[in-house]
């Protein structure tokens, strides 16, 4: 088995519904152009508030993918 090399990128996903959906949106969009994604970690969660209500969920992710 050969050794592997990985690169990390930072993504920020947003959603009006949940942190989980924000992460899924970010991964799905990145998958359109980034190959061999292997793992992610949540770096930060935050959101915006308008008129006392949550308007948007935001998630910052580090995503690792294998370099060919």
Secondary structure per residue as TSV (DSSP state, phi and psi in degrees):
chain	resnum	aa	ss	phi	psi
A	1	X	-	360.0	129.1
A	2	X	-	-80.2	151.1
A	3	X	-	-70.6	151.7
A	4	X	-	-115.1	154.4
A	5	X	E	-121.6	137.5
A	6	X	E	-121.7	151.1
A	7	X	E	-119.5	145.7
A	8	X	E	-110.2	137.8
A	9	X	E	-124.9	159.8
A	10	X	E	-108.5	131.8
A	11	X	E	-124.8	149.3
A	12	X	E	-124.6	117.6
A	13	X	E	-105.7	150.7
A	14	X	E	-130.3	154.4
A	15	X	E	-157.3	149.6
A	16	X	S	-87.4	-5.2
A	17	X	S	-108.0	-43.8
A	18	X	-	-166.6	163.0
A	19	X	H	-64.4	-40.4
A	20	X	H	-60.8	-44.3
A	21	X	H	-66.3	-36.9
A	22	X	H	-60.6	-41.6
A	23	X	H	-65.7	-43.7
A	24	X	H	-62.5	-40.6
A	25	X	H	-61.1	-45.0
A	26	X	H	-62.7	-45.9
A	27	X	H	-65.2	-43.4
A	28	X	H	-62.9	-42.3
A	29	X	H	-67.3	-43.0
A	30	X	H	-63.3	-35.1
A	31	X	T	-62.5	-18.0
A	32	X	T	-67.6	-26.4
A	33	X	T	-128.9	-19.7
A	34	X	-	-101.4	124.1
A	35	X	-	-96.1	155.8
A	36	X	-	64.4	32.8
A	37	X	E	-65.4	136.1
A	38	X	E	-118.9	-32.3
A	39	X	E	-158.0	163.8
A	40	X	E	-144.7	157.7
A	41	X	E	-136.4	140.7
A	42	X	E	-81.0	120.6
A	43	X	E	-93.5	-37.9
A	44	X	E	-156.1	145.0
A	45	X	E	-126.1	136.0
A	46	X	E	-156.5	177.1
A	47	X	E	-161.2	176.8
A	48	X	E	-115.9	151.5
A	49	X	E	-124.2	133.2
A	50	X	E	-131.9	127.3
A	51	X	T	53.1	40.0
A	52	X	T	76.5	10.3
A	53	X	E	-128.3	148.9
A	54	X	E	-65.9	125.7
A	55	X	E	-98.4	-37.8
A	56	X	E	-152.5	141.0
A	57	X	E	-99.1	137.5
A	58	X	E	-129.9	136.5
A	59	X	E	-131.4	128.2
A	60	X	E	-98.1	127.7
A	61	X	E	-121.7	144.6
A	62	X	E	-100.7	129.1
A	63	X	E	-121.6	129.0
A	64	X	E	-101.8	136.2
A	65	X	E	-137.2	148.7
A	66	X	E	-75.0	132.6
A	67	X	E	-89.1	129.4
A	68	X	-	-82.7	360.0
